[in-house]
Amino acid sequence: MAAGTALGACPVEAVDVHAFEVPTDGPDGTEQDGTLEWDSTTVVLVRVHAGGTTGLGYTYGDVSVAPFVTSRLAPAVAGGDALSPPALWQRMGARTRNAGRPGAGAMALSAVDVALWDLKARLLGLPLVRLLPAYHDRVPVYGSGGFTNYPPDRLTGQLAAWVEQGIPRVKLKTSREPEQDPRRLTAVRRAIGDGPKLFTDANGALGRKEALYWAHRFHDEWDVRWFEEPVGSADLEGLRLLRDRGPGRLDIAAGEYAFTTQDFASLVNGPAVDCLQADVTRCGGITGVLEVAGLSAARHLDLSAHCAPAVSAHAFCAVRRLRHLEYFHDHVRVERLLFDGIPAPESGALRPDTGRPGLGLDVRWADAEPYRVHGKRPA
């Protein structure tokens, strides 16, 4: 236990914020899914200091999230008890009310909340997973990438490589040009064999009846077991249509763009999904994940972690109805660049490192510096 924590409250002394923009490694420097094309991934890194110790957290979003942290959230946590992340989470939530809680506000709050939990665990000398109410000691993963602009050899090679590494479930992006998907799915199924589970993600590219048509084809022709955001995640009626009328063994999933507890409540009322998703860097951080975990358990729905594997490996061990974690190509690249201590999949799962305090991560400042777009390197 760090000095000072044994006496009670440990006040937050400072918050600093950094952002790094890392180019993608896709064809011609771009990657595509059903509705978006991008050429870089931006990570906003937050550090919170107290008791001679530093905790870190981060989110994936626009660089504008960084000044939001500085202007709205750093003053909210300053002087607060670093050993009480949920209390500071509530204080930050009040500060975002008029500034905009969903979207960038929720991402900013999530990054600070993760940093506070990491800080508390480090102050207590514990790995984060041991501080949380953990039900599991590992999180199953699925390999995720398969972008719509990948040429056939890269598409099949990427997914087959995950299977060869012992990851028994893989996902590709679909529905940007639906007429191309049969060729892509056939090539992937041939490359990975019949055993691994095959997932698809339309990123909300399809209309309701078009999505229902493809749901049946995906299942019947390629044994697809997961159809993520077949329609936009705000189209709750459309998601319910797919869930109710789609194949029985094809799970409809959404939730990566849910920012508040009410967003998740809307998805489980009905319900609109077979499996709920949550992103720890968007949904309110670790405190938010714990709220969503209770909601999923109460509604008898599994919860799947969306991306950010280095944080999710700890946070989602505390989810009783855990399904799996999206081991997303872009985030794996960025986290390996920015941090030491990144866990690697073993036998298809990520196991948090219990030999290091907190998240077990250390920033690789020299490697990150060429990608900096906000803040200054610490002295």
N, C-alpha and C positions, 0 to 999 in steps of 0.2 A: 504494500500500500504506500502510495506517495506521501511525502510529508504534508501534514495539514489536513488530510482527509479524515484522519481518525477523530478529529475534534468536531466534526459536523460539516456544515456547509463549506463548499470550496468555490469561491466566486469566479466567474468567467472574467478574465482580464483583458482579452483582446481577440479580435477576429480578423483574419486576412483572407483575401479572395484572389484567385488566379484563374485564367482561362487559356486553354490550348486548343488550337485547330489543327487536326491531323488529316492530311489528304487521304482519300480512299485509294485502294490498290486495284480498283475495278478496271475494265476495259476503257482505254482512253481517259483514265482518271475518274470515271464515274461509276455509280451503281444505280440500279433501278429496281423498283417494285411495281405493284399494280397501279399506284397513283402518284409516285414521286420519283424524281431523279436528283441525286446529290453527289457532290465531289469532295466532301470533307465531313468529319465528325468533330464536334466541339464538346469538350468536357470542361465544366466549371468546377474548380476545386476550392473547397473551403477548409480553412484550418481554424480551430478554436483552442485557445490557450488558457490554462488554469493550473494552479498548484505546481508550477514548473514542468508541466506536461502539455503535450499538443495532441489533439485528436483531428482526424481528417475525414472529410466526406466529399461527395461529388455528385453531379448530375450531368446528364447529356441533354443539351439544349442550345439555344442561341446565346451568344456572348452577352446579350442584354440581361441575362439572368445574374451576371456578376455584379453590376451596379445595383441591382435590386437588393441583393444580399447586403451590400454596404450601406445603402440608404435606409432600408426598412427593417432589416432583421438583426444586423449587428447591434444597433442600439437596444433592441428588444431583449437580447440575451446578456448584454453587458451587465456585470455585477450579479447576475443570476446564479443559482446553485448548479454547478456543473454536474453534481451527482443526481440531479432531478430532470433528466431530459424531457419527460412528458409535461412537466410544469412549464418549461421553456417553450415547448411545442405549442402549448395553448396560448402562451403570451405572443408568440410569433403569429399564430393564426389571427389573433385580434388585430395585429399590426397590418395584416394583408387585406383586411376587410374592404376598405375603400380603395386600396391600391390594385386589387384584382387577385383573388385567391386561386382560381383555376389557371392552368397554363404556366406561364413563367413564374408566377408567384408561388405555386405549389412546388415547382422544381427547385426554386431558391430555398424554400422552407425545408424541402426534403434533404438537400445537401447539408444544411446546417444541422438538421436533426441527426443525420448519420454521423456527422463530426462530433456531436455531443455524446452519442452513445459510444463511439470509438474512444473519446476522451475519458468518459466514466470508466470504461473497461480498463484503460491504461492506468488510470489513477488507482484502481483497485488491484492492478497486476493480474488481470484475468483476460483470457481470450474472449472476444465478444460473445461467441456461442455459449460460453459458460455463464455469462451474465444474463442472457435471455432465457425465457421459459422454454427450453428446447425439448422437442419431442423426438428429434432425429439427430444423428451425428454426421449425416451426409445428405446431399441433395441430388437426385437423379437429373441428368441433363439430356437435352436433345440438341444435335448440331443444327445450326440455323445460318443460312446464307442463300445460296442458289438463286442469285439475283436474275431478274428477267433479261438483262443484257449480257449475261455470261454466255460465251460460246459453248457448244455441246461438250467439248472435252473438259473445260474447266468446271462446268456444272456437275458432270458425272464424277469427275475426279475429286472435287471437294466433298461431296456427300459420301462417296465410297471411302475416302480417307477417314472420315469420322467413324464409319462402321468398322474399318480395320483397326481403329484405336479402341474398339470396345464400346462405342456409343451405339445403342441398339435402336435409336429413333432419330430421324433427320427430317429437315424441312426445307422446302424450296418456295420461292415467291412465284405467284401465278397471276393470271387474269389481266395483265397489261395488254396482251394480244391473245385473247382466249383461243383463237384458232391454232396457235402455236403450242398450246399446252399439251395436247395429246402426244406430240412428238417428244417433248421434253420429259414428260412423265414416263413414257415408255423407255426412253434412254436411261433415266434414273433407276427405274425398277429393275431393268436389266443389269445395271452396274452394281446395285447393292444386294440383289437377290431377293428372294421371297420372304426371308425371315424378319428383317428389320421393319419397324413401323415407319410409314411414310406420311409426313404431314405437309399441308399446303397453307399458304397465307395469301389472301387476295388483297389485303390492305384496303378493304372497302371499295374495290373497283367495280363491283357488279350490282346490277339491279336485282330486285327480289326474285322474280321468276327465273331470270338468267342464272342467278346463284343457285336456285333449287335444281335447275337442270344440271349444272356442273357438279353439284354435291352428289347427285346420283351417279353421274359418269365417273367422278373421281373414285367413289367407293367401289362401284361395280367393276370397273376396268383395271384399276391400279391398286385396289385395296388400301386407299387412303383412309386414315383413321382420325384425322384432325383437320378441320377447315376453319381457319382463323379469319375473323372479320370478312366473311363473304360479302356482306354489305357494310356500310359505314357503321361505326360503333354507336352513333347517335340514333340510328334507325332501330329502335328497340322492337317495333312490330315486325320489321324484316328479320331480325335475329330470331324472334320467337317463331316466325313462319318456318325458317330453316331448321330450328331445333325440333319443332313439332312434326314437320313433314319430310325431313331428310332421313337418310338411312339410319337404322338403329345403332350401327357400330361406328358412325361418323360423328365425332364430337364437334359441336359448334362452340367456338371460343372467342372471347373479347374481354377487354378491361385494361389494356395497356395505356389507353388514353383517359382512364378514370383518375381524377385528381382529388376528389373529396369522398368522404364516406357515403354521401348521398348518391354520388355517381355509381358506386358499387351497389348500393341498395336498389337503384333503378334496374341494374342488370340482373339481380337475383330475384326481383319481384316478377312473378310470372311462371318460371324464370325465363330469361332471354338467352341463356347459355347453358351448355352442359358442363363446361369447366370455366371458372373465372380466372382472369389474369390480373396481376398487379405488378407495377414497376416501382421498386423501392425508391428510385430517384425521381419519381413523379407524384406518388400517392401520399406524401407526407413523411417519407423516410421510414425508419424502423418503427417509430411510434405509429405511423399510419398503417404499416403492414400488420402490426399486432391487432389493430382495430378490424381490418379487413379479414384477418384470419378468424376472428371470432364470428364475424358475419357469415363467412363461408361455412364454418362448422355448424352454425345455427340453421343454415339452409341446406345442409347435407350436400354441399357442392365442394369439389376439389378446387384447390387454388394453385395456379402455375405462376412461377416467377418470370417476369419479362426482363431479360437482359441484365446488364451490370453484374456479371458473374462474381466478381471479387467481393462485393457487398452482399449480394443475394445468397451466396453460399453460407453465410452466417445467419442472415435475417430469416431465411425461409426454413431453417431448422426449427424455428419456433412456430411453424404453421402445422397444426394437427392434421388438416386435410390436404397435405402437400401432394401435388402431382409430380411436377418436375420444373426444371429451370431452362430457359432459352440460352444456350451457349452460342451467342451471336458473334459472327465473324468480325464485324467492325469493332465491337466492344472488347473482344479478346485482344485484338491488335493494339488498341489504344491503352488498355490496362497493362499489357506487357511492356509497352514503351514507357509509361509514366511511373510504374511502381515496381519495387522489389517485393517479393512475398506473395505473388499471384499463385493461387492453387491451380493445379492441372487435373483434368479428369482421370480417374482411375476406375476401371470396371464400370464405365458409364455414369459416374457420379463425381461431384465435387465434395471433398471433405475439408471443412475449415481446419486451419492449422491451430492446434491447441497448445503449441509450444511457444507462441508469440502473443503478446498482449494486444487487446483490441482487435481490429481487423487484420493485424499482422502485416500491414503495408507500410512501406517507406517510399517517399517520393524520390524519383531519379531526376533531380533538378537539372543536371547537365544535359541529359538526353531530352528532357522536355523543353528546354529553353528555346530551341529553334522554332517551336510551334506556338510560342506565347503570343496571345492577342489581348491579354488584360493582366494588369498587376505587375509587380516587380519581384524578381528572384530574392528570396530571403538572404540576408547577410550570412 
